[in-house]
Amino acid sequence: MPDPVPPDIARKLKSYVVSEAYRLGFAVARVAVPELSSSAGERLRQFVAEGRHGEMVWMEETLERRASPAALWPEVKSVLVLGFNYGPDEDPLAVTHEPAVGGISVYARGRDYHDVIKGKLKELATRLGARGRELGLSFQAKVFVDTAPIMEKSLAEKAGIGWQGKHTNLVSRENGSWLFLSEICLDIALEPDPAESDHCGNCRSCLDACPTSALTAPYQMDARRCISYLTIEHPGPIPHEFRVAMGNRIYGCDDCLAVCPWNKFAHAGKELKLAARDDLRRPLLRDLLLLNDAQFRVFFSGSPIKRIGRNRLMRNVLIAIGNAGETYADLRFLLPMLADESALVRGATVWALGRLLPPDAFADLAREHEAIEADAYVWSEWTLARGCA
């Protein structure tokens, strides 16, 4: 374990790494001690104990390690917490009023941020190590981009980057809601920055904006109701009670973030690698429906959307089509999905057709397909939709 760093050397090292972080494009870089409050860990334990994490089993499996960075790496003495701005260059909610296209969360319209930011973190850690050797220091650094079991929002609050708002996401006075968080853990102690306090006040814009009432109370989220969870993490059929509320959101949801008043201080991100692809700003639902598995992989190469796979995305697209109503009038692209290899896709197709076809036409189609449908879930979709038609 390294010897304690002399205060003047520690100040020089911190000043250097912060300035280099800005050169690499980070919007903010601050230091926290690797000790979280007991209340932060307890809130997480309660969240998991109540099942509000849904099917994100990895949260339960890594629960104790998440409660403290030292549980992940016992040698850690300080954490450099970094925020990378990804602010949108247009109203992120405008697309939700265009039913013929798919709404994709702002963060997923460009390249996968994990790859972009991890490369910058490694470069920053390398520069930091070189500067340390110039100052006569030898230390270890470990880099993390939100896939590690770290309570990064709590660390960011402790470092003074922002505070965990009523929507449970981080809010920054300088960058609003649009920050990717990442960390460099060090086995040497750098001077920590003062923590940030809560500035939500009496505002409840985020709670009122949530389409599915996933924000059950200020600072409390039930992921099982959250459209981001349902469209990305949830592997099975979307529960019926949330389908209409999804609207045309096919990957994630920005509603609670976008309405936050602190976004008046936010600005558009400048990293070209994270810039929104034109074909992902407002993709036509009809065009997405035509993608087979190979085409899906090519179209979403380098995108975080690729992670959920073609079938899960088609499920989301089909629900959006069912919500489009008269905007989606051409069923030639929809009917072939009844023969899709995936039961998840076929079931969502049934629901969409039940929303779009006149009752008599849907009943005729149901009689034709129920007899040849072997999957119990899809059969139940036919039965339920015909009863509602």
C-alpha positions as CSV (number, residue, x, y, z in Angstrom):
1,M,0.0,0.0,0.0
2,P,1.4,3.4,-0.9
3,D,2.7,5.7,1.8
4,P,0.6,8.8,2.7
5,V,1.0,11.5,0.0
6,P,2.4,14.8,1.2
7,P,-0.4,17.5,1.1
8,D,1.4,19.7,-1.5
9,I,2.0,16.7,-3.8
10,A,-1.6,15.6,-3.4
11,R,-2.8,19.1,-4.3
12,K,-0.7,19.1,-7.5
13,L,-1.9,15.7,-8.5
14,K,-5.5,16.6,-8.0
15,S,-5.2,19.9,-9.9
16,Y,-3.5,18.0,-12.7
17,V,-6.1,15.2,-13.1
18,V,-9.0,17.7,-12.9
19,S,-7.5,19.9,-15.6
20,E,-6.8,16.8,-17.8
21,A,-10.3,15.6,-17.3
22,Y,-11.6,18.8,-18.7
23,R,-9.2,18.5,-21.7
24,L,-10.6,15.1,-22.4
25,G,-14.1,16.5,-22.6
26,F,-15.5,15.8,-19.1
27,A,-17.9,18.4,-17.8
28,V,-17.0,18.0,-14.2
29,A,-14.4,16.1,-12.1
30,R,-14.4,16.0,-8.3
31,V,-13.1,13.8,-5.5
32,A,-15.0,11.9,-2.9
33,V,-13.9,9.7,0.0
34,P,-14.9,6.1,-0.6
35,E,-17.4,6.0,2.3
36,L,-21.1,6.2,1.7
37,S,-23.6,6.9,4.4
38,S,-25.3,4.0,6.0
39,S,-28.7,5.4,4.8
40,A,-27.6,5.1,1.2
41,G,-26.9,1.4,1.6
42,E,-30.1,0.9,3.6
43,R,-32.3,2.5,0.9
44,L,-30.8,0.2,-1.7
45,R,-31.4,-2.9,0.5
46,Q,-35.0,-1.8,1.0
47,F,-35.4,-1.2,-2.7
48,V,-34.3,-4.8,-3.4
49,A,-36.1,-6.3,-0.4
50,E,-39.4,-4.9,-1.7
51,G,-38.7,-6.3,-5.2
52,R,-38.8,-2.9,-6.8
53,H,-35.7,-3.9,-8.9
54,G,-37.8,-6.2,-10.9
55,E,-35.8,-8.8,-12.8
56,M,-32.5,-7.0,-12.5
57,V,-31.1,-9.9,-10.5
58,W,-27.6,-8.5,-10.6
59,M,-28.6,-5.8,-8.2
60,E,-29.5,-8.4,-5.6
61,E,-26.4,-10.4,-6.3
62,T,-24.1,-7.4,-5.9
63,L,-26.0,-5.7,-3.1
64,E,-23.4,-5.8,-0.4
65,R,-20.6,-4.8,-2.7
66,R,-22.6,-1.8,-3.9
67,A,-23.0,-0.4,-0.4
68,S,-19.3,0.6,-0.3
69,P,-16.5,1.1,-2.9
70,A,-14.2,-0.5,-0.3
71,A,-16.2,-3.7,-0.6
72,L,-15.3,-3.7,-4.3
73,W,-11.6,-2.8,-3.8
74,P,-10.4,-2.7,-0.2
75,E,-7.3,-0.6,-1.0
76,V,-9.3,2.4,-2.3
77,K,-8.6,5.7,-0.6
78,S,-10.3,8.2,-2.8
79,V,-12.6,8.3,-5.8
80,L,-12.3,10.7,-8.7
81,V,-16.0,11.1,-9.8
82,L,-16.5,12.4,-13.4
83,G,-19.5,13.7,-15.2
84,F,-19.8,13.7,-19.0
85,N,-22.4,16.0,-20.5
86,Y,-24.8,14.4,-23.1
87,G,-27.4,17.1,-23.2
88,P,-29.7,17.0,-26.2
89,D,-29.7,19.5,-29.0
90,E,-33.5,19.5,-29.2
91,D,-36.6,19.0,-27.0
92,P,-36.3,15.3,-26.0
93,L,-40.0,15.0,-25.5
94,A,-41.0,16.3,-29.0
95,V,-40.7,12.8,-30.5
96,T,-43.4,11.5,-28.1
97,H,-46.0,13.5,-30.0
98,E,-45.1,11.8,-33.3
99,P,-46.9,8.4,-33.2
100,A,-45.5,7.1,-36.6
101,V,-41.9,7.2,-35.3
102,G,-40.1,5.5,-32.4
103,G,-39.0,7.4,-29.3
104,I,-35.5,6.6,-28.3
105,S,-33.9,7.9,-25.1
106,V,-31.4,10.7,-25.6
107,Y,-28.5,8.7,-24.3
108,A,-29.0,5.9,-26.8
109,R,-29.2,7.9,-30.0
110,G,-25.5,7.8,-30.6
111,R,-22.6,5.4,-29.9
112,D,-22.6,3.4,-26.7
113,Y,-21.3,5.7,-24.1
114,H,-19.6,2.9,-22.1
115,D,-17.1,2.5,-24.9
116,V,-16.5,6.2,-25.5
117,I,-16.1,7.1,-21.8
118,K,-14.1,4.1,-20.8
119,G,-11.5,4.9,-23.4
120,K,-11.3,8.5,-22.0
121,L,-11.0,7.1,-18.4
122,K,-8.2,4.8,-19.4
123,E,-6.3,7.7,-21.0
124,L,-6.9,9.9,-18.0
125,A,-5.7,7.2,-15.6
126,T,-2.6,6.7,-17.8
127,R,-1.8,10.4,-17.7
128,L,-2.4,10.5,-14.0
129,G,0.0,7.7,-13.4
130,A,2.7,9.4,-15.5
131,R,2.2,12.6,-13.6
132,G,2.4,10.7,-10.3
133,R,5.7,9.2,-11.3
134,E,7.0,12.6,-12.1
135,L,6.1,13.6,-8.6
136,G,7.8,10.5,-7.1
137,L,4.6,8.5,-6.5
138,S,3.5,5.0,-7.4
139,F,-0.2,4.0,-7.0
140,Q,-2.9,2.0,-8.6
141,A,-6.0,3.2,-10.4
142,K,-9.2,1.3,-11.4
143,V,-11.7,2.8,-13.8
144,F,-15.5,2.2,-13.8
145,V,-18.3,3.1,-16.1
146,D,-21.7,2.3,-14.4
147,T,-21.5,-1.4,-15.2
148,A,-19.6,-2.0,-11.9
149,P,-21.5,-2.5,-8.6
150,I,-20.9,1.1,-7.4
151,M,-23.5,3.5,-6.1
152,E,-22.2,6.2,-8.4
153,K,-25.0,8.7,-7.8
154,S,-24.4,8.6,-4.1
155,L,-20.7,9.1,-4.8
156,A,-21.4,11.9,-7.2
157,E,-23.5,13.7,-4.5
158,K,-20.7,13.2,-2.0
159,A,-18.2,14.6,-4.4
160,G,-20.4,17.7,-5.0
161,I,-21.3,17.0,-8.6
162,G,-25.0,17.1,-8.0
163,W,-27.7,15.6,-5.8
164,Q,-30.1,12.6,-6.3
165,G,-33.4,14.3,-7.2
166,K,-36.9,13.2,-6.6
167,H,-36.8,11.1,-9.8
168,T,-33.8,9.2,-8.1
169,N,-31.4,10.4,-10.9
170,L,-28.6,12.9,-10.4
171,V,-29.3,16.6,-10.9
172,S,-26.5,19.1,-11.5
173,R,-26.9,22.8,-11.1
174,E,-24.6,23.3,-14.1
175,N,-25.6,20.4,-16.3
176,G,-29.2,19.6,-15.4
177,S,-30.1,16.0,-15.8
178,W,-27.8,15.1,-18.6
179,L,-24.6,13.6,-17.1
180,F,-23.0,10.2,-17.7
181,L,-21.1,9.3,-14.5
182,S,-17.9,7.3,-14.2
183,E,-15.2,6.9,-11.6
184,I,-11.5,6.4,-11.1
185,C,-10.7,4.7,-7.8
186,L,-7.3,5.3,-6.3
187,D,-5.3,3.7,-3.5
188,I,-4.0,7.1,-2.5
189,A,-5.8,9.9,-0.7
190,L,-6.7,13.1,-2.5
191,E,-8.4,16.0,-0.9
192,P,-12.2,15.5,-1.2
193,D,-14.5,18.2,-2.5
194,P,-17.5,19.3,-0.4
195,A,-20.8,17.4,-0.9
196,E,-23.8,18.9,-2.7
197,S,-27.1,19.5,-1.0
198,D,-30.6,18.8,-2.3
199,H,-32.1,21.6,-4.3
200,C,-35.4,20.0,-5.4
201,G,-37.4,22.1,-2.9
202,N,-41.2,21.7,-3.3
203,C,-41.0,20.8,-7.0
204,R,-42.7,17.6,-8.2
205,S,-42.4,18.0,-12.0
206,C,-40.7,14.7,-12.4
207,L,-43.3,12.8,-10.4
208,D,-46.2,14.4,-12.3
209,A,-44.6,13.7,-15.7
210,C,-44.0,9.9,-15.3
211,P,-46.4,8.2,-17.7
212,T,-46.7,5.0,-15.5
213,S,-46.4,6.5,-12.0
214,A,-43.1,4.7,-11.5
215,L,-42.1,7.4,-9.1
216,T,-44.3,6.2,-6.2
217,A,-43.1,9.0,-3.9
218,P,-40.4,11.7,-3.9
219,Y,-37.0,9.9,-4.1
220,Q,-38.7,6.5,-4.6
221,M,-38.8,4.5,-7.8
222,D,-40.5,1.2,-8.6
223,A,-38.5,0.0,-11.6
224,R,-41.2,-2.5,-12.5
225,R,-43.4,0.4,-13.6
226,C,-40.7,2.4,-15.3
227,I,-40.7,2.5,-19.1
228,S,-37.0,2.5,-19.3
229,Y,-36.9,-0.7,-17.3
230,L,-39.8,-2.2,-19.2
231,T,-38.3,-1.5,-22.7
232,I,-34.7,-2.3,-21.9
233,E,-34.3,-4.6,-18.9
234,H,-37.6,-6.5,-18.8
235,P,-37.2,-9.7,-20.9
236,G,-40.8,-10.9,-21.3
237,P,-44.1,-9.5,-22.4
238,I,-44.8,-5.9,-21.3
239,P,-47.6,-6.0,-18.7
240,H,-50.9,-4.9,-20.3
241,E,-51.4,-2.1,-17.7
242,F,-48.4,-0.2,-19.1
243,R,-48.7,-0.7,-22.8
244,V,-50.9,2.3,-23.7
245,A,-48.8,4.5,-21.4
246,M,-45.7,3.6,-23.3
247,G,-46.9,5.5,-26.3
248,N,-44.2,5.4,-29.0
249,R,-41.3,5.0,-26.6
250,I,-39.4,2.0,-27.9
251,Y,-36.1,2.3,-25.9
252,G,-36.0,4.1,-22.6
253,C,-37.9,7.2,-21.4
254,D,-36.7,10.7,-20.7
255,D,-39.9,12.3,-19.4
256,C,-38.8,12.7,-15.7
257,L,-35.4,14.0,-16.7
258,A,-36.6,16.4,-19.4
259,V,-39.1,18.3,-17.2
260,C,-36.6,19.1,-14.5
261,P,-36.4,22.9,-14.1
262,W,-32.6,22.7,-13.5
263,N,-32.3,21.8,-17.2
264,K,-32.5,25.5,-17.9
265,F,-28.8,25.6,-17.1
266,A,-28.0,22.6,-19.3
267,H,-26.4,22.8,-22.7
268,A,-26.0,20.4,-25.6
269,G,-23.2,17.8,-25.5
270,K,-20.2,18.4,-27.7
271,E,-18.7,14.9,-28.0
272,L,-19.1,13.9,-31.7
273,K,-18.9,10.2,-30.9
274,L,-22.0,10.5,-28.7
275,A,-23.9,12.8,-31.1
276,A,-27.4,11.5,-32.1
277,R,-27.5,9.6,-35.3
278,D,-30.0,11.1,-37.7
279,D,-31.6,7.8,-38.3
280,L,-32.2,7.3,-34.6
281,R,-33.8,10.7,-33.8
282,R,-37.1,9.7,-35.4
283,P,-36.9,6.2,-36.9
284,L,-40.1,5.2,-38.7
285,L,-41.8,2.3,-36.8
286,R,-42.6,0.6,-40.2
287,D,-38.9,0.6,-41.2
288,L,-37.8,-0.9,-37.9
289,L,-40.4,-3.6,-38.2
290,L,-38.6,-4.9,-41.4
291,L,-35.3,-5.7,-39.6
292,N,-34.5,-9.4,-39.3
293,D,-31.8,-10.4,-36.7
294,A,-28.8,-9.9,-39.0
295,Q,-30.1,-6.5,-40.2
296,F,-30.8,-5.5,-36.6
297,R,-27.2,-6.2,-35.6
298,V,-25.9,-4.2,-38.5
299,F,-28.2,-1.2,-38.1
300,F,-27.5,-1.0,-34.3
301,S,-23.8,-1.7,-34.5
302,G,-22.0,0.4,-31.9
303,S,-25.3,1.4,-30.3
304,P,-26.4,0.5,-26.8
305,I,-29.7,-0.6,-28.3
306,K,-28.0,-3.7,-29.8
307,R,-27.7,-5.1,-26.2
308,I,-31.4,-5.8,-25.8
309,G,-31.6,-7.9,-29.0
310,R,-33.9,-7.8,-32.0
311,N,-36.9,-9.6,-30.4
312,R,-37.1,-7.3,-27.4
313,L,-36.9,-4.2,-29.6
314,M,-39.6,-5.6,-32.0
315,R,-41.8,-6.1,-28.9
316,N,-41.5,-2.4,-28.1
317,V,-42.0,-1.3,-31.7
318,L,-45.1,-3.4,-32.0
319,I,-46.6,-1.9,-28.9
320,A,-45.8,1.6,-30.3
321,I,-47.6,0.6,-33.5
322,G,-50.6,-0.5,-31.5
323,N,-50.6,2.9,-29.9
324,A,-50.3,4.7,-33.2
325,G,-54.0,4.2,-34.2
326,E,-54.9,5.7,-37.5
327,T,-51.4,6.9,-38.0
328,Y,-50.4,3.4,-38.8
329,A,-52.8,2.3,-41.5
330,D,-50.7,0.0,-43.6
331,L,-51.0,-3.5,-42.2
332,R,-48.9,-5.1,-44.9
333,F,-45.9,-4.7,-42.7
334,L,-47.6,-5.9,-39.6
335,L,-49.4,-9.1,-40.6
336,P,-46.2,-11.1,-41.5
337,M,-45.1,-10.6,-37.9
338,L,-47.7,-13.2,-36.9
339,A,-45.3,-15.8,-38.3
340,D,-42.2,-14.5,-36.5
341,E,-40.0,-17.1,-34.9
342,S,-40.2,-15.3,-31.5
343,A,-43.3,-15.8,-29.4
344,L,-42.6,-12.5,-27.7
345,V,-42.9,-10.8,-31.1
346,R,-46.0,-12.7,-32.2
347,G,-47.7,-11.9,-28.9
348,A,-47.0,-8.2,-29.3
349,T,-48.2,-8.3,-32.9
350,V,-51.5,-9.8,-31.7
351,W,-51.9,-6.9,-29.3
352,A,-51.1,-4.3,-32.0
353,L,-53.6,-5.9,-34.4
354,G,-56.3,-5.9,-31.7
355,R,-55.8,-2.2,-31.3
356,L,-55.8,-1.4,-35.1
357,L,-58.3,-3.8,-36.7
358,P,-62.1,-3.4,-36.6
359,P,-63.6,-6.0,-34.2
360,D,-65.1,-8.2,-37.0
361,A,-61.8,-8.3,-39.0
362,F,-59.8,-9.1,-35.8
363,A,-62.2,-11.9,-34.8
364,D,-61.8,-13.5,-38.3
365,L,-58.0,-13.3,-38.0
366,A,-58.1,-14.7,-34.5
367,R,-60.1,-17.8,-35.6
368,E,-57.5,-18.4,-38.4
369,H,-54.5,-18.1,-36.2
370,E,-55.6,-19.5,-32.8
371,A,-55.8,-23.0,-34.3
372,I,-52.2,-23.0,-35.4
373,E,-50.6,-21.1,-32.5
374,A,-48.8,-23.5,-30.2
375,D,-47.4,-21.0,-27.7
376,A,-49.6,-20.5,-24.6
377,Y,-48.6,-16.9,-24.1
378,V,-49.5,-15.9,-27.7
379,W,-52.7,-17.9,-27.5
380,S,-53.6,-16.0,-24.4
381,E,-53.0,-12.7,-26.3
382,W,-55.4,-13.7,-29.0
383,T,-58.0,-14.7,-26.5
384,L,-57.7,-11.5,-24.5
385,A,-57.6,-9.2,-27.5
386,R,-60.6,-10.9,-29.1
387,G,-62.5,-10.4,-25.8
388,C,-61.7,-6.7,-25.8
389,A,-62.3,-6.2,-29.5
